[in-house]
Amino acid sequence: MDNSVQPDWIVVFQGQNKLMCSDRALVLLSVSIPYQILTDDADYHAIAVPAALAEKARFELWEYDQENAPPKIAYQTIKPDYESAIPGVFCYIVIVLAVAWMAGHASFGLDWLGAGRVDGALVREGEWWRLITALTLHGGIKHILGNLIFGLFFGLIAGGLVGPGFAWLAIVVAGALGNGVNVLLLDASHRSIGASTAVFAALGLISGFVWRARLMAQDRWAWRLGPIVGGIALLAYTGTGGENTDVGAHLTGFVCGFGAGMILTILSDMRNNRQLQLVCGAIAVGIVVSAWLIALLSWS
């Protein structure tokens, strides 16, 4: 050890390095408390002061630590209610399967695919309802099963976090906006169908809500970006494969959903209001049904 402790002196601080001791020595110097810095070859660093001034020294060092403590970012603990999210997922499955059945049987003698798919030229001419109806159309068993599975999974999580009504209303709106943005970015000849835009809107909603509501400890950058990175990784893994995959719609759906998730943090205090959740869920279903009524009447 470089210096031995003087008689009647007490160690009041031990640090990980000499710099920590030096900073605190300045604190003691500023209040005229004598001190001695102790070090040895084993990286032992400490500060000793006269025993009579030990209590005062500890108080001054405690105040210094309080004033210079790194800020702690608070994060919430929201317990997802997956049981309440089941009805929303059930409605999603029923709507997708019902539209698939009616489209496959040409119910009412109409071409459901022609009436409801996203058609860039027609959307730009004002047929906005296609941005919604296309979310319920699929091109085959494999297509519909994939969107049912992922929609069930992400929809259940989203509904558990923010409530089924809030979640599915946001998913429908974000999915439609995702289709709309995609139409604006692509050529007018662009055509697409599928609930995948809404599915990735649900994934974006989860990511945006978890990040904005600080549901994870965010004292390190890796944790702060975790929900965003995780959402983008899932988007890349599940939403960019296959020659007929509309990557643009998946991406725009995710982005719109992410924004919706951030907005929903404002309503997090009302997530347990069942009546409000029911109203929002009914509006979501009403939007889809109304869009299809307009589409079928306009097509016929």
Protein Blocks (a to p, Z undefined) as FASTA:
>chain_A
ZZdcdehiacfbdcfbfklmmmmmmmmmmnopacdddddfkopacddddfklmmmmmmmm
mmmmmmmgccddddddddddfklmmmmmmmmmmmmmmmmmmmmnogghiafklmmmccfk
lmmnopamlmmmmmmgcfbjklmmmmmmmmmmmmmmmmmmnopklmmmmmmmmmmmmmmm
mmmmmcfkbccedjklmmmmmmmmmmmmmmmnopacckbfklmmmmmmmmmmmmmmmmmg
cjklcfklmmmmmmmmmmmmmmmmmmmmmmmmmklmmmmmmmmmmmmmmmmmmmmmmmZZ
